[in-house]
Amino acid sequence: MKGVSVPAVVGMPSPLFLWRFKAILFLLWGFCCCKIGWDSVMRMSADLRDLFLYEAFLYYNPLLLVALMIWLWGVNLWVFAQSSVNYVKVFDLAQTHLSHREIWRSAAWLTLIVPTSMTAYLYLYSHGEVSLAASQPVLLYAILLIVLLSPFDMFYLSSRFYFLRTMLRIILPLQAITFPDFFLADIFTSMSKVFSDLERSVCRMVNRQVATIAWFEADSVCGSHSIAIPLVLVLPYLWRFFQCLRQYKDTKEKSCLLNALKYSTAVPVIFLSALKYHVFPEQWASFYRPLWLVSGVINSLYSFYWDIKRDWDLSILTRIFMFKSPSTWTNLLYGRSWVYYWLLGSNLVLRCTWTYKLSSHLRHNYITVFTITALEMVRRFQWVFFRVENEWNKMTAKQNFEMSSDMPSEADRLLESNSHTV
């Protein structure tokens, strides 16, 4: 009706406003966790503070590193979505695969839950509630395991099933190795320290050593001298080693054997380091330590060579950053020579420092080892860009070759036209 005023419809908040609101809440949550955690630690005596922090760090640092890897994987997918690399086809994903936003959402939840549990652990332990404090990491690990293995159609069931199926194919390479199989196995080699810490944490939970001093003895079941540490560290490299042997069985390509040799060079680095706790100090200093250093140099340089020569194609490097739409990132990264130098230099340095992480006799420097492990994940994050792009280029080149071979040549078409009766 004319002359009747219609009340204005209140619109939804803009996405920018919601993002800022979430960012403010995240900062407030982070401040509260840091404040409560710091106050809880300072309540303890100085002689127990370092040991207590080391224990708390052991339970929660592997999950924080997993969260970091998920965040970085989301960035990888975002860049692939902006460029011409069809990562869905490379990994043979279903149409219901997770987008980069869903990956980031999962990483955000993990980033929130893990420090919250750690803060509760610190607070309860410092206030004398030892049994409640000990239950915090146990509950966290149990909840995450239930979510991962849940058969119900929730929490991205199809993606969880895809991940678990790929893990099973990695552990038991009974079928032909596909690109997702060895791609995920390569990422697992960068997370071998994470697996080792998870094993140490579960060991203490099973043996009821959480929030106790029973594990302080290095020679105990869950102590720092346990033989389980190098065994878990070497597992991802053995998985990748047997994958290469399976590939050689299927393809008869000698490069598969050379790749298997690369992964085998990590084995002496891991076990020579572990020998420090099982031989006399004089034997370690005079014989085993030099062998450990030599094997570390061989592993680092061999892995660096393989990254540059085999996994990447330097002739098309940085093309991944040529986005479909104009972008600041394209102007900054595409075709820039500094990207080459940064990639080569950082890959070499981080390959060498990664040997430090593989050495169990250096585990007591847990802050340093955590930093090196995080940097190794950043190196793997860089590696993903060019490894996936290289695979996509191989797929497109193969498709173009097959299409050209199927098309009849000009001479064949002329001969076929002459055979017709006019």
N, C-alpha and C positions, 0 to 999 in steps of 0.2 A: 504494500500500500504506500502510496506516495505520502511524504511528509512524516513517515514513521521512522525513527532512528533505529538502526540495527546495531546491537552491541558488537564491538570489535572482538574478534576471536584471538585469544591469547596464543601466540605461536610457541613452538617448542624452542628451547635454548639452542643456540647455534653450536655446531660441532667444535668451533674454536673455544667457545665458553666452556663446554663440557671438558675439553682437553685440559684447559687451564685449571678447572676445578679439580680434576683428577690429579693433576701434577701437584697442586697445593696439598691435597690429602696425602699423596705419596711422600712429600717432603715432611709433613707433620708426623706421619707414621715412622719415617726413617729417623727423625730427631728423637722421638719417644723411645724407639728401640736402642739407639745409641746412648741416650741418657740413662735409661734403666740398666742396660748392660754395663756401662762404665761404673755406675754407682755400685752395682752388685760385685764387680771384680775388685773394686777398691775396698770393699768390706773384708776381703780375705787377707790373711797374713802374707807377707812378701815371699816367704819361702815356698808356699804352696801355689802362689798365683800363676807362675809360669807353667807348672805341671797341669793345673786346672785348665788354663787357656789352651794348652796343647791338646788335652782330651776333648774339650768342647770343639776345638777347631777340627779335630779328626772326624767327628760325627757330621759336621755341617759343611765343611769345605767341598767335599765331592758333589753335594747337591747344588751348591752355589756355582760350581764349575759347569755342571750340567745345564743349569739355567743360562749361564753365559753362552754356552754352545747353541742353545735353542734361540736366544736372541740373535746371535750372529747368523744362524741358518735362516731366520726370517729376513735379515738384510740381504742375504744371497738371493732368496726368492723374489724379493722386491726388485732387485737389480735385473734379474732374469725377466721379470714381467715387463720392465721398461724397455728391454732390449729385444733383439730378434731371436734370442736363444729360446727354443721351445723345450723348456726343462720338463714339461709334462710328458712329452714324447721320449725324451732321453731316459727318464726313470720309469716309463711305462705306467704312469699313474692313472687312476680312474678320474672321471669327471668330478667326483665328490672329494677330491684331494683338498688338503688344507691350504688356504691362501696364506700369504705372509702376515696378514692381520690376525688370522686365527693362531698362527705360530706365535706371534708376539703376545697374544692374549694368554696362551698357555705358559709362556715364559714369565709373564707378569704375575700370574697366580703363584708359580713356583718361587719367584723372587719375593713375594709377600709372605708366603707360608714358612719358608725355611728360616729367615731371620727372626720371625715371630716366635717360632719354636725355640730357637737358640736363645732369645732374650728370656723366655720363660724358664729355660734350663738354668741360665745364669742366676736369675732372680731367686728361684726356688732353692737352688743349692746354697747360695750365699746366706739365705735366711733359715737354714737348717732343715728344710723339707727335702731330704736327700732322696727318699723313695719316689716322691712326686717328680723331682728333677730327673731321676733316672728313667722315668716313664716317657719323658718328652721326646727324645730321639727314637725310642722304640715305637711310639705311636705314629710319629712322622713317617718312618720307614714302612710301617705296616699299611698306613693309609695310601701311600704312593704305590706300593706293590699291589694293593687291592684295585686301585684305579687302573693300573697298567694291565692287569690280568682279568679285569671284569668282563664277563661275557655279555653283559647287558648293553643295549643300544643307547649308550650315553658316553660322554667324554670322548667323542670322535672314535667310535668303535672301528670303522673301516680302516682308519689310519693306524690305530693301535695294532690291528690285526696284520696290516701290511708290514709294520715295523717288527713285530714278533716273528712273522714268517720269514722275513729277511734275516733276522738274527739266527733262526734255526738253520737256514741255508748256509750261513757263515760258519756256524759251529760244526755242522755236518755237511761238507761239500760233496754230496752224493749225486747232485745234478750238475748240468752244465752251468758254469759261472756266468751270471749276467752282470751288466754294468752296475745296477743298484747293489748287488752282492759285494763286489770288491770296493765299491765307493764307500759304503758304510763301514766295511772292514778297515779301510784306510783311516777313516775318522776314528775308529776304535783304537788304532795304534797311537793316536794323539791323546787318547783318554785312558791309557793304561795306568797312569798314576791314580786316576779316579777309581778305576776298578780295584786297585790295590787298597785304597783307603776304604772303599765300601766293604771289602773283605775284612779288613781290620775292625771296622765298626760292627759288622754283623757278628764277628767272632766274639767281641766283648759283650754284645747283647745276649748271644746264646749262652755264654759262660757266666752271665750275670756279673760282669765287671764294670758296668756303667756306673759312673760316679763313685768309684772305689779306687783304692790304691793297689789292687791286686795285679793290675797290668803294668805297674811301674817297673817291675823286674823284667829286664830285657830278654831273659831266657824263658819267660813264661810262655804259655800257649799262644797268647795274643800279644806277646812282646815284640819289640823292634828287631829282634834277631831271628824271628820265626822264618822257617824255610818257605812258608806259604807266600811271603812277600815277593820274592823273585819268581815264584811259580805263577802267580797272578799277573805280575808285570809282563811276563813273556807270552801269555796266552794270546793277546791280539796279534802279535807277530807270528806266532805259530799258525793261527787261523789264516792269516794272509799268505804264509808260506805254503800251506797245503792247497789253498786256492790256486796259487801259481802252478803247482804240480798238476792239479786237475785241469787247468787251462792247457798245459803242455800236452796232457793225455788226449785232449779233444782236438787241439789245433796243430800239434807238432811244431810249434814255433819256438825257436831257441831263445827268443827274448823272454819267454815265460820263465825259463830256467835262470836267466840272468836276474830277473825280477825276484825270483825265489831266493837267489843268493843275497840280494840286497836285504831282505827281511831276516835272513839267517845271521847277518852280521850284528844284529841287535842282541842275539843270545849271549855271546861272550861278554858283552858290556854289562848285562844284567847279572849274570852269575859270578863273574870275577869280582864285581862289587860286593855281592853277598858273601863271598869267601872271607872278607875281612873279619867277620865275627866267628869264623870257624877254623882259622889257622893262627899260628903264632905271629905276633906283631912284626918280628924280624922277617918272616917269610912274606908277609903282605908288603912291607916296605921295599924289599930287595927284589922280589920276583913278580908277585901278582899285581901290584900297583902299576908298574910299567906296562904289563900286558893289558891292564884295564885302560890305560891312557892310549895305547896304540890301537886297541880295538874300538875305542870311542872315536878316534880320528878317522879310522877307516869307515865306520858306520856313518858318520856325519858327511864325509865327502862323497861317499857312494850314493847316499840318499839325495844329496844336493844335485849331483850329476844327473840322477834319474829324473828328478823333478824338471830340470831344465831341458834335458834331451828327449825324454820320453813322454812325460805327463803333459807337458805344455808344448805349444807350437809358437815359438817366438816370432814367426813371420806375421802372425795375425794378433799379436799380443795387444791388449787394451781395446780391441774392437768391441768387447763386451760392454764398454761404457758408451757406445754410440746409441743413445736412446732414440726411441721412435719420435718422441716429442722433444722440442728444445729444452735443455736443462742446464743448470749451473754445473752439475756433475759432469756432463758431457764436455763442456768447455774446459773444465779443470783437469780431467783425466784422459780424455780420448786423444790419442796421437801424441801424448807428451813423453818426451824422452826421460824425464825424471822418474816416471812410473817404472820404466825398465830398470833403472839403477836401484830404486827403492826395493823393487820386488827381488832382484838378485841379491842385494846386500842383506836385506832383512831375512830372506830365506836361508842364506848361508849362516848368518849369526845365530838365528833361532834353531837351526839344525844342530849347531855345535852345542848350544846351551841345553838342548833337549837331552843330550847324553848325561848331563848333570842330573836331570830328573830321573833318569832310568837307574841311577845308582842308589841302591838302598842304604849304603853306608853314609849317605848325605841327607837322610830323611829328617834328622833332628833339626835342621834349619828349615822349619816348616813354613815360615813366611816367605823365604826365598824360593822354596820349591813350589809353593802356591803361585807366586808371581810368574815363575818360569812356565808352569803348566798353563796359566792363563794366556801367556804370550804364545805358547805353542798352539793354543786354540785360535788365536788371532792369525798365526801363520797358516793354519789349516783353513781358516776362513778365506784368506787370500788365495790359497791353492784351489779352493772349490770353484772360484770364478773361472779360472783358466782351464781347469780340468774338465768341467762341464761344457764350456765353450768348445774345447778341442774335440770332445766326443760328438757334439752337435755338428761341427764342421765335417767330421768323418761320416756321420749319418747322411748329411745332405749331399756330400760328394758321392757316396755310394748310390744314393737314389738317382742323382743326375746321370751317373754312369750307366745304371740299369735302364733308365729311360732312353738314353742315347743309343744303347745297344739294341733295344727293342724296336726303335724306329728304323725303317728301311732307308738305305743310303740313296743318294741321287741316281747312281748308276742302276741300282735295282729298280727304282721307279721307272726309269727310261726303258729298261728291258721289258718290264711288265707292260708298259703302254704299247710297245711294238708288237707284243704278242696278240693284241686284240685285232679282230678283223673289222675294218671300217666299211 
